[in-house]
Amino acid sequence: MSQKQLKEAFISNLNGTSLLEISAGLSLAPLCLLCRGLLLILYHLHHGKPVSSRKYSLLLDFLVLVSPLLLSCTVLSPIIFFTPVILAAFCAGIFSKIYSQRKWEARAPFGQIVKEFQKTYLDPEYIPAITAFRVYVNVLTSISILAVDFPQYPRRYAKAETYGTGVMDLGVGAFTFGNALVCPEVRQRSSVTPARFSNLARQVFSVWPLISLGVGRLLSVKSIDYHEHTSEYGVHWNFFFTLAFVRLAASLLLAIFPKRKAWLVALALAVLYQLTLSTTSLKVFILHGSDGRDSRLGFLDANREGLLSLFGYLAIYLASVQVGLWLQQRRDSVRSWAGALRVLALAVLVLFVSLQLCQVCTEPVSRRMANLPFCTWVLAHCLLLLGFFVLTDLTLVFTKLLVKGSSVPCCWRVVQPPDSSKKHGMEAVRVGREDKLSQLCLISAINKNQLLFFLLANVMTGAVNILIDTIHSRAASTLCILHLYMFFNCLVMYILHAKNIVLKFW
């Protein structure tokens, strides 16, 4: 077999992993974020000031926010269920140290601290969980697209061939979910008809970079005979095209239907698509081609997975718009966000129960077809991850109350309650300090140029695969290559952020 055939076989005919293992892996990103925040608060407690060095800030962020995730999907994958426990215990130890060493003026009884915490007002204009979710989906995707070509990346984490739940299967759905959370329909608070159709016009213009990237990827892959998994999207299709067409179709539907009913449109679309799969020959066509022997004759036949899975991704996008609208409802206190967290937990429970029912009544999860179970599974795990991030942010807000003046970048800003001149016993953190700290944050850096980060990761992945025989790499060289690859990507984003450069011109 040629090197190309070996690499294609290496990522083909896989069956995914369990829902429990994916859930355990998802808990790592919020725990890393919590660990970073607690370390910064502890540093402030001991030194009376935040970390001011950009060099040390980048090193801390990379080692705490990125490196554990890279290790968890390679050499630490055999103990993936123990890794969150170890990290949570480490965070508990840091919190215990902060609580025991806090200054005398903050040594109020625990019950009083909890009451102050519940009364705390938060900046309603900024929801850090959304930023963290979108950035971490990008980071995890960037790690996986290169790591999957190394033997240290478990095959069960790679994309399943037909049925199954691989970590990378969730990634494509989570990317769609994250894009919908900040789409124009969510950001635009006006619901009048002209605004809706203006959103559609803006989307038509804004998707051209995705289409350009899709064409660029297609031409580069074909010109250098790069290995590819044909049954993923087809011969000519790729995920850039999927993102572009889903955004266009969603904007068209949301210009016709009220955006507050987006979940109903999503449900109707997903159910009708699943009924079509179950009652017609569409499923056979997607899996085996027009002649039943995996033919690739004609554009539709050659790209059947990418084209027909658009219905499933569109349903995910529309449901995610509904989630985004719900998240953007004005909540300005810890108490209101604690209530929102309970709603998220209930939604996750309902979706996981629905997922089991869907699989019993229809078929297993299939990313290749983007069927109803796949849509339900993606939404369940995305809401679970989002809930983890909200819980992390609330925990950091509570800890900041223990150390007066401490701050954590990309965390909720504590503000004074509206129309109140009273100051609570524990003073709110100033917004100015938070803004200054955000300049030293890797999450802010990646968030500012997310599409560029993803594009750079794709280019670097191709370069590494061309230059290195990844299939036969040993563990030490694999970890070295992956760390250098991710550090380079993060460093470029960090430098652009430090210079306040946003490479977006559409």
Phi, psi and omega in degrees: 000143177286168179299321179297315180295323178297316181290324177293319178294329183294333182247016182245162174058046181251162189238002177081192182227191184273157177296325181294319180293322178295319178297319178297319179294324180294332181289344184292317182299311177298325179293322175297317179296319178296317180299315178300314180298317180294321178296321178293321178293319178297319178299316179296323179298321184275328186250349178075011180204159178283169175294123185255347182276125179293325180297311181290328178295315179296317181296316178298312181299317182293315183291329184262323185269331187248310187303317178299325180291321179295317180292325184293333180259013175230261187288336180266002181300328177295338180243036185300331180284337179271335184300313177298325179295316179297315181293321178295321178295321178296317177297320179297322178296317178296315180299318179299321179293319178297316183295321183281335184254007181297157186291162188300321183292342179262006184274057174278158176302151185301321179299321179292323178297319179297319179296318177298321180298316180295331180274353185296136177259139183244154178296111184286348183274352185227124178243098186296334181298325179293315178299313181298319179300309184294319180293316183290327174298319178295316180296312180297322177295317181297321177296314188290323186294336174264318184299330182297339180275358178256148182292341180285345176277117184303136180297332181290343178276341183286172182294133178289148183293305181234301178241146178137166183237090174269158179301320181287337173295320178293327183301317182293323177289321180294326176299316178297316179301312182296322177296321182291332182297335183237022181291163182303325180296331177278317182288329181280111184280337178287139181247015180286155186300316180302322180296321180299311183288333174291327174299319179299316179297319179294322180294323178301321179283324188283344182273355183298328176296322178295317178295320178297318178295322177297316178294318179299318178296316180301311182294319182291319180297316182287325185288327181258008179056045181287146181292143180210153180263097189299322183286001179286305179229347183119191185283318186248343186278156171207177189291335176297318177296319179299313179300318182295311184288328176294317179296319178295312181296320179295318179297323178295314180295321181284346172279340180264313182260151177299134184293338177289348177252021182301326181295327178291320177296319179297315181296315180298317181295314182294319181292315180297321178295318179294320177298320178296319177298321187278334188248354180236185179271012183299319180298317180297321179297316181296317186279328189232000178084176185291333180258005179077004181236035178059044179287158177227052184262122182086160186296315181296315180295320183291333184236032187299322180295313181293319183288314185280336176288350177304327180296317179293315179294327177294320177297317178299316181298313182294319177296325180289328173301318178298319177297316179299318178297320178293319180295328183281355174300142187293114173231121187237018180216161176299320182299318181291325179285331173295322175295320178296324179296323177294321177296318177299317180298319179294318179297319178298316179299315180297319181292322179292323175295317179297324179298316179297319179295319180299318182290327178289318186274336183240274184198168179293172178297134178221107175293329181299323178261344186054052183283181183301315176300324178296314179299316180296317180297315180299313181296320180298312183286328177293318177294325177298313179296319178298318178297321176301318181292321177298316179298319177299314181296320178296322178296320179291324176298317179299317182292324179295332178292337181281334182239100186300127178088354181286154183217153177226125179294150181057040174231164181302138174273125178277130184232166175286146179297148181296143177056039179222128178261359181281145175252134177287168180301330180246114191291145179290153177284140180285141181295324181302318179297318179298318181296322178295318181293328183298338178291342182255023188248127179294325179297316177298321181297313180291322182298327183290331181226058187294316181295321177296320179299316180294319178296315179299320178297320178295317180295315180295324177298315178298318181296316180297317181294327179288322187272337189233142173278086188293327186298327184255020180284146176273167187300315183297313180292325178298312181295322179296314181296314182295321178292318178296319179299311181290323180294321178297314179300315181292321181297319178299315179296322181294318179294316178298320180293318180298327179269004179057044179256124175242113181273074178219119185229030178233000000 
